[in-house]
Amino acid sequence: MFYWVLKTVVLGPILRLLFRPWVEGEENIPEEGAAIFASNHLSFSDSIFLPLVVPRRMTFLAKADYFTGVGLKGRLTAAFFKGVGQLPIDRSGGRASEAALTSGLRVLHRGEILGLYPEGTRSPDGRLYKGRTGVARMALEAGVPVIPVAMIDTDKAQPTGTKVPKLVRIGVRIGEPLDFSRYEGMEGDRFVLRSVTDEIMYALMELSGQEYVDMYATAMKDRIAREKKNKAKEAAEAATPGRAATELEAALDAEGLEGDAGPERRAS
């Protein structure tokens, strides 16, 4: 109930007026039956604009942190995410991954639409990253089609870390359903799962026009964080008093030009 009130009465009309979302490929949205909408992930607002343009109810799997906040803000955030049809999942791997799979399959077994981000996290730089195979496993186990979706310019409207979005027109490009019934019963084969996932990511690349990077977005985020940490450390060390004099002494010593080494060097 709250989902439809937000979508059609409270939030939906305002978002449509301000951001004027355009949609391509509406004919590819199934009128009934279960399906997975697999989308690229540029911004927090992807999970708001995609359900906005799909007539049917859509459920996303969202990180558990959104549901466990403390205080008034935490409770309001949790209520909002539940209201917009998102389910909490633990993304730590292992048993948590199995629990996420089970939650997604429940939605599909009810004949509903499940929204997933194969990259597993938002892109750190606007490029499209290697997909996780969970989307393939769900599609094969549930026997449902995968609808590739490209979110356009949501990262311009709400860049990572930005709380108040900019008024930028949002686009949603919906591709033709991908049928993986030829792999029925092979959801335990990791090579099949990788092949299915790569096919989905290729469709997303074609729809979005993004550059593809053959590594996980989480790995890139870790690399960026390490580089920032190293740069901050170098900057702090450079600002240390006396560091320049110490480095000069070390350089002179290495060249054999300092103090006592001079006569011996000239004698040779």
Summary of the structure (lengths in Angstrom):
residues: 268
radius of gyration: 25.2
end to end distance: 91.3
largest distance: 92.8
contacts: 782
relative contact order: 0.15
helix: 51%
strand: 14%
